[in-house]
Amino acid sequence: MTLRAIIVILTVFTPLFVHAQGISETSVVGKEMTVRTVDSNVAADAFTDFTKDSKNTANEIRVLTAPQEVQIVKLGERRVVGDEKIEEAMREERENIEELRSAIQINAILMDVLDTQKIGIPQVVGAKFTGDKKIEIYAFAAHDE
């Protein structure tokens, strides 16, 4: 198969692949959505509040197509915050955090919001829904901020 044939096939079938994955152009573009960022100090005691239900949150994120509001809660730099209790909580919740990160990665809207805020998936440590189609994502700040 020639390069030209591959390009023609991809051009014709790419829109079909996108729709087959459940992503429509209107779910990404043209929706009103509020994005907020909040700086917050993380306390070891409160850390599990937004990680403990990550598995259920991940399942909801997988079907979220048009959030009304996304709030990014920046917890400071991990190397600065680096409390041993927080590190221990992250180890205990590692599986749930990874599942949450995976769900966010397949959600184009949330990934776009995180990219715009210069937050990578490794910085995300928790999320919770605060209302219908309103989500808070908890993340450590990037090292270069």
C-alpha positions in Angstrom: 0.0 0.0 0.0 1.4 3.4 -0.9 1.7 6.4 1.3 -0.9 8.2 -0.8 -3.4 5.4 -0.3 -2.8 5.3 3.4 -3.4 9.1 3.7 -6.6 8.8 1.6 -7.9 6.0 3.8 -7.1 7.8 7.0 -8.7 11.0 5.8 -11.9 9.2 4.9 -12.2 7.0 7.9 -10.8 9.1 10.8 -14.1 10.9 11.4 -15.8 7.5 11.7 -13.2 6.3 14.3 -13.8 9.4 16.4 -17.5 8.9 16.4 -17.1 5.2 17.1 -15.3 6.1 20.3 -18.2 8.2 21.5 -16.6 11.6 21.0 -18.5 14.1 19.0 -17.3 17.4 17.8 -20.1 19.1 19.8 -18.9 17.5 23.0 -15.5 19.1 22.7 -16.2 22.3 20.9 -19.0 24.8 21.4 -20.0 23.9 24.9 -20.0 26.5 27.7 -17.7 25.4 30.4 -16.1 27.2 33.4 -12.5 26.4 34.3 -11.2 27.6 37.6 -7.9 27.1 39.4 -7.5 27.3 43.1 -4.3 27.1 45.1 -4.6 25.0 48.3 -2.3 23.7 50.9 -2.6 19.9 51.2 -2.8 18.4 54.7 -2.0 14.7 55.2 -5.3 14.3 57.1 -7.4 15.6 54.2 -5.4 13.9 51.4 -7.5 10.8 51.4 -10.8 12.8 51.1 -10.2 13.3 47.4 -8.4 10.0 46.7 -10.6 7.5 48.6 -13.4 7.4 46.0 -11.2 7.6 43.0 -12.5 4.4 41.5 -16.1 5.6 41.3 -14.9 9.0 40.2 -12.9 7.3 37.4 -16.0 5.5 36.2 -18.0 8.8 36.1 -15.2 10.5 34.2 -15.2 7.8 31.5 -18.7 8.8 30.6 -18.4 12.6 31.2 -18.9 14.4 27.8 -19.8 18.0 28.6 -18.7 19.2 32.1 -20.2 22.5 33.2 -17.4 23.3 35.5 -13.9 22.0 36.0 -12.0 23.3 39.0 -8.3 22.5 39.3 -7.0 22.5 42.9 -3.3 23.0 42.9 -1.7 21.5 46.0 1.7 23.1 45.6 4.9 21.3 44.5 5.1 17.7 45.6 8.8 18.0 46.4 8.1 21.0 48.6 4.9 19.6 50.2 6.6 16.2 50.4 5.2 15.2 53.8 5.8 11.6 54.7 2.1 11.1 55.6 1.2 12.3 52.1 3.7 10.0 50.5 2.4 7.1 52.5 -1.2 7.9 51.6 -0.2 8.1 47.9 1.4 4.6 48.2 -1.8 3.2 49.8 -4.0 4.8 47.2 -1.7 4.1 44.2 -4.0 1.7 42.4 -7.0 4.1 42.7 -4.9 7.1 41.6 -3.6 5.2 38.6 -7.2 4.3 37.6 -8.3 7.9 38.0 -5.3 9.1 35.8 -6.2 6.5 33.2 -9.8 7.7 33.1 -8.7 11.3 32.8 -6.3 10.5 30.0 -9.1 9.1 27.8 -11.3 12.1 28.4 -10.3 14.7 25.7 -12.0 17.6 27.4 -10.3 17.1 30.8 -7.0 16.4 29.1 -7.3 19.7 27.2 -8.1 21.6 30.5 -5.1 20.0 32.2 -2.8 20.8 29.2 -4.0 24.4 29.2 -3.1 24.7 32.9 0.3 23.0 32.2 -0.6 20.0 34.5 0.6 16.6 33.5 -1.1 13.3 34.4 1.6 12.4 36.9 0.7 15.5 39.0 -3.0 14.4 39.3 -3.7 12.7 42.6 -7.4 13.0 43.1 -10.8 14.1 41.8 -14.4 14.3 42.9 -17.7 15.5 41.5 -19.1 18.4 43.4 -22.4 18.5 41.5 -24.0 17.5 38.3 -21.3 17.8 35.7 -19.0 19.8 38.1 -15.7 18.2 38.9 -12.7 19.2 41.0 -9.3 17.8 40.0 -6.5 17.8 42.6 -3.0 18.0 41.3 0.5 18.9 42.5 1.9 21.9 40.7 4.6 21.3 38.1 8.2 21.9 39.1 8.7 24.8 36.8 5.9 27.0 38.1 
